[in-house]
Amino acid sequence: MISTLWEILRADLYRYRGESSKRAFLSAYLHEPGFRFTYYLRKVNFYSGKKKSFSIFAYIYNRIQLDRYRFKYGFDISPRTDIGPGLYIGHFGGVVISPYAVLGSNINISQGVTIGATSRGSRKGAPTLEDRVWVGANAIIVGKITIGHDALIGPGAYVNFDVPSMAVILGNPGKVISSAGSIGYVNSTMDIPATAKAVNPEEVAHRDHEVNPDI
């Protein structure tokens, strides 16, 4: 399990620096708020399942750090959220992601983004973003919808419908304007081991059943 944690962190680091050396880690940790927050987010997620052992102390320390940077940078992202390896948060401030959302590998999130759940209607639930989705500044993605792989959600777009793979969405309400996708926008990705990308389907189903209407 430790190796899986570090594989995920290596993939996150690679998104910021194009390498995963110790020097790259130190640089990203010191200079990239998105990576620093993600580092503690991953560790809290990892240690949350080990609180009945001495790992409780590691959990507490990392939880304190996560909460510190959550308020400092304005990232409202729960460690319970299913997020694949290679998360890239380009700029800090006003990022809200529902704990019931599911994000695939190599996702780009910009400032002001909301990925939230709805509590009623035919799309009650939270979004699923497949691999290599790019989400622009101040975009809003809501409801139990699927954003297909390699899609691009433009700045300020409002999306409450399923988005095809490779689609480019602009506007409020959002509309498909092309099939150019996120190619050229999602960069510095690395191959992810299958074990690092695995999502527990029972946990996802449980979350869908208990959608928080406030997120």
C-alpha positions in Angstrom: 0.0 0.0 0.0 2.9 2.4 0.7 4.2 1.8 -2.8 0.8 2.7 -4.2 0.8 5.9 -2.2 4.2 6.9 -3.5 3.3 5.9 -7.1 0.3 8.3 -6.9 2.5 11.1 -5.4 5.1 10.6 -8.1 2.4 11.0 -10.8 1.2 14.2 -9.1 4.7 15.5 -8.9 5.4 14.7 -12.5 2.5 16.9 -13.6 4.2 19.9 -12.0 7.9 19.3 -12.9 8.0 16.7 -15.6 10.2 14.5 -13.4 9.9 12.9 -10.0 13.3 13.4 -8.5 14.0 14.5 -4.9 15.0 17.9 -6.3 11.7 18.2 -8.2 9.8 17.2 -5.1 11.4 19.9 -3.0 10.9 22.5 -5.7 7.2 21.7 -6.2 6.5 21.5 -2.4 8.1 24.9 -1.8 6.7 26.7 -4.9 3.4 25.0 -5.9 0.5 25.5 -3.6 -1.5 22.9 -5.6 1.1 20.2 -5.1 1.7 21.0 -1.4 -2.1 20.7 -0.7 -2.3 17.5 -2.8 0.6 15.9 -0.9 -1.3 16.2 2.4 -4.6 15.2 0.8 -3.1 11.9 -0.5 -1.5 11.2 2.9 -4.6 11.8 4.9 -6.6 9.6 2.5 -3.9 6.9 3.0 -3.7 7.1 6.8 -7.5 7.4 7.3 -7.8 3.7 7.0 -5.1 3.0 9.6 -6.3 5.1 12.6 -6.6 2.0 14.8 -2.8 1.6 14.8 0.2 3.8 15.6 -0.5 5.4 12.2 -3.1 7.5 14.0 -0.2 10.0 14.8 0.7 10.3 11.1 -3.0 10.8 10.3 -3.3 13.6 12.9 -0.2 15.4 11.7 -1.1 15.2 8.1 -4.8 16.2 8.8 -3.6 19.3 10.6 -1.4 20.2 7.7 -4.2 19.6 5.2 -6.6 21.8 7.1 -4.0 24.5 7.4 -3.4 24.6 3.6 -7.1 24.2 2.9 -7.9 27.5 4.6 -4.7 29.2 3.3 -5.2 28.4 -0.3 -9.0 28.0 -0.6 -9.1 24.3 -1.7 -12.3 22.7 -0.4 -11.5 19.1 -1.4 -12.2 16.2 0.9 -9.6 13.4 1.3 -12.6 11.1 0.8 -13.0 12.1 -2.8 -11.9 9.5 -5.3 -9.1 11.2 -7.3 -6.8 9.4 -9.6 -3.1 9.9 -9.9 -1.7 13.0 -11.6 -3.9 15.7 -10.2 -2.8 19.2 -11.2 -4.2 22.3 -9.6 -2.9 25.2 -11.6 -3.8 28.2 -9.4 -5.0 28.4 -5.8 -8.3 29.9 -4.7 -11.9 29.0 -4.6 -11.8 25.3 -5.7 -14.7 23.2 -4.4 -15.0 19.5 -5.2 -17.8 17.4 -3.7 -16.6 14.4 -1.7 -19.0 12.3 -3.8 -17.3 13.2 -7.1 -15.0 10.8 -8.9 -11.9 12.2 -10.8 -9.8 10.1 -13.1 -6.1 10.3 -13.8 -4.3 13.4 -15.0 -7.0 15.9 -14.3 -6.3 19.7 -14.5 -8.2 22.0 -12.2 -8.1 25.8 -12.4 -9.0 28.4 -9.9 -12.6 29.1 -9.0 -13.8 25.6 -10.2 -16.8 24.0 -8.6 -17.5 20.2 -9.1 -20.6 19.7 -7.0 -23.5 17.4 -6.3 -27.2 18.0 -6.7 -29.7 16.6 -4.2 -32.8 16.2 -6.4 -33.9 15.6 -10.0 -33.0 13.0 -12.6 -29.3 13.8 -12.1 -29.2 13.6 -8.4 -25.6 12.9 -7.4 -22.1 14.1 -8.2 -20.0 14.2 -11.4 -17.5 11.7 -12.7 -14.6 13.1 -14.7 -12.7 10.5 -16.8 -9.0 10.7 -17.5 -7.2 13.8 -18.9 -10.0 16.3 -18.4 -9.1 19.9 -18.4 -11.3 22.3 -16.4 -10.9 26.0 -16.9 -11.2 28.8 -14.4 -14.6 29.4 -12.7 -16.2 26.5 -14.5 -19.1 24.7 -12.7 -19.8 21.0 -13.2 -22.8 19.7 -11.3 -25.0 16.6 -11.0 -24.6 12.9 -11.7 -23.0 13.3 -15.1 -20.0 12.0 -16.8 -17.3 14.1 -18.4 -15.6 11.9 -21.0 -11.9 11.4 -21.3 -9.8 14.1 -22.9 -12.6 16.6 -22.7 -12.0 20.3 -22.2 -14.4 22.4 -20.1 -13.8 26.1 -20.9 -13.5 28.9 -18.4 -16.8 30.0 -17.0 -18.7 27.1 -18.5 -21.8 25.6 -16.7 -22.1 21.9 -17.3 -25.0 19.7 -16.0 -25.1 17.2 -18.8 -23.0 14.3 -20.0 -20.0 15.4 -22.1 -18.6 13.2 -24.8 -15.0 12.2 -24.9 -12.7 14.8 -26.7 -15.5 17.5 -26.6 -14.8 21.1 -25.9 -17.4 22.9 -23.9 -17.9 26.6 -23.7 -20.5 29.0 -22.3 -23.3 29.2 -19.8 -25.2 27.1 -20.4 -22.4 24.9 -21.8 -22.4 23.8 -25.4 -20.2 21.5 -27.4 -18.2 23.6 -29.8 -15.6 21.2 -31.1 -14.1 17.7 -30.7 -10.5 19.0 -30.3 -10.5 17.9 -26.7 -7.8 18.7 -24.1 -4.8 17.7 -26.3 -2.0 20.2 -25.6 -3.6 21.4 -22.3 -3.0 18.3 -20.2 0.8 17.9 -20.2 3.6 16.1 -18.3 1.7 12.9 -17.6 3.2 9.5 -16.7 2.0 5.9 -17.1 0.0 4.9 -14.1 0.0 1.4 -12.6 -3.4 -0.2 -12.7 -3.3 -0.7 -8.9 -2.9 3.0 -8.4 -5.9 3.8 -10.5 -8.3 1.3 -8.9 -11.6 2.7 -7.5 -13.7 0.8 -5.0 -17.1 0.5 -6.8 -18.9 -0.3 -3.5 -17.6 2.8 -1.9 -18.6 4.9 -4.9 -22.1 3.4 -4.9 -22.4 4.1 -1.2 -21.4 7.7 -1.7 -24.0 8.1 -4.5 -26.6 6.9 -2.1 -25.7 9.4 0.5 -25.2 12.6 -1.5 -24.7 15.6 0.7 -27.2 18.3 -0.5 -24.9 21.1 0.7 -22.1 20.3 -1.7 
